[in-house]
Amino acid sequence: MRAKDIMTENPVTATELMSVAEALGLLYELDVRHLPVVRGRELVGIISDRDLRVFSGPTEDDAIDAVEAARSSTVGNIMKTSPVKVEPEAEIGELTELMLLHRVGAVAVADPDTGDLLGIVSYVDLLRVLQETLDSAT
C-alpha cells in the first residue's frame, strides 16, 4: 500500500500570511491536528496543534495575552519550514518510519517534480490501515 492510497487528497491548507488565530480556528473547526502551509500549491511548511501550544497559558491573564498574540502572529512565523514529505508512491512502511524518526503525527505527500501538495497522511490514517488489516485477518 502506498501514500497515494491512504492520503487525504486536497487537504485544507494555511498560507504563510494567515493569522495564527485563523489557523487555530481551522484546526478546531475541522477537528484536525495538522495544516500544510502552501504558497500557491507548493508545500512550504506545516503547522500542528503542538506548534500552537505557545499561544495558551495556565491563567486567565495568560489566555488573554495568548489570544492577542495569536491575532497578531502569522502562520509563517511559527510553521515548520522543512516539513516531512514523501512522494505519492512511497510505501506506508516508509511513512511510519519517517513519523517515528522525526516524531511527527503527519507526513505531507507532494509532487516530486513541482513540490505541489497532493495530500497528507496522519497517524490516524495509518492506524485505520492497521485496523483494516487486523479485521481482514480474523
N, C-alpha and C positions, 0 to 999 in steps of 0.2 A: 504494500500500500504506500502511496506517495502523498506528499504535501497537498498536491492539487486535488486529491480525492477527499480530503477531510477539512480543507481550509474553509473559512468563511470568506466567500468572494465579495469583492467590493465593500469592504467594511467601512463603517462611518469613520471619518478621519478628522484630525485637527490640522490647523495651519500654525505656522510659527508666530503669526501676529494675533492669534486668538487669545483672549484673556484666559488666565488660569481658572477664573470663576466660571467662564463659559464651558471650558473643557471639563471641569468638575461636574457641572450640570449634566453634560452629555454622559459621563460615566455613570452617574446615578440614574438618569432617565432611561438609559439603555441597559442598565444592570450589567455592565462590562467592567473589566479591570484594566484594559489597555486600549490606548488610542494611537494608531500610527499617525505620524506627522508627515504631511506631504507639502511639496512645493510644486504646484500643478498636479501631476500624477506621480512625480518622483518621490520615493521614500527618502526622507531626510532625518527622521528621528522617531522616537516613540516615547509616550508618557504612560505611567501606570498609576494606579491608586496609591502605591507606595511613594512615588515621587511627590504626591500631593500632601503627604503627612506633615510636611513642614508648615502647611497652612492650617494647622489645627493646634489647639493648646488645651491645657488642663483646666484653665479658669475662664470665666466669662469675659474678663478683660482680654485674655489671650485670644479668645474666639473672635471678639470684635476686631482686634488688630489683624487677625488672620483673614477675616473677610475683606478688609481694606487692602491687605497685601495681595490677595487673590484677584481683586478687581484691577489692581494696577500692574500686576506682573503678567508677562506673556508666556505662552507655551514655549516659545523659542528660548526663553531664559532658563527653563527647567528641564527640557527634554533631554533624553539620552541621544547624543548625536551619532553614535555608532550602533544602531540597532542590530540585534542578531537577526540575520535574514538567511533565507535559503531560496533555491530555485524551485519551481513547481515540481520538478522530477525527483526531488530529494525524498529518500525513504524515511518512513516515520521513525526508524531507529536513529537516524541522524538527528532528527528533530529532538528526540528525547535526550540524546547525548548533549546537544547544544544547550538545551534548557537546564540540564543538570550542571554542566560545565560553567555556564555563565550565571546560574542562579536566577533565571528569568521565568516568568509564567507564560510567555508568549513569544512566538517567532514570526516575523513578517515573511511573506512569500512575495518575491519580487522578480520581475522580468530580468533575466541575466544580461540582456543586451542594453536595455534602456534604463534599468533601475526603477521602473514604474511599479508601484504597489499593485499586486494582484489579489492578495488576500492575507489572512492572518490565521495562525494555528495556536490555540491556547492549550494549557494543560487540561482543561475540561474536554477539549476535542480528543486528546489522547486518551483520557480516561473513558470516554464514550466508546472509542475503538476497542479498548481493553475489555470493557463490559460486554460489548457485542461479541467479541472473540470468546470470552468465557461462556456466554449464553449459548453460543452455537456449538461449543464443545460438550455441552451436557445434554 
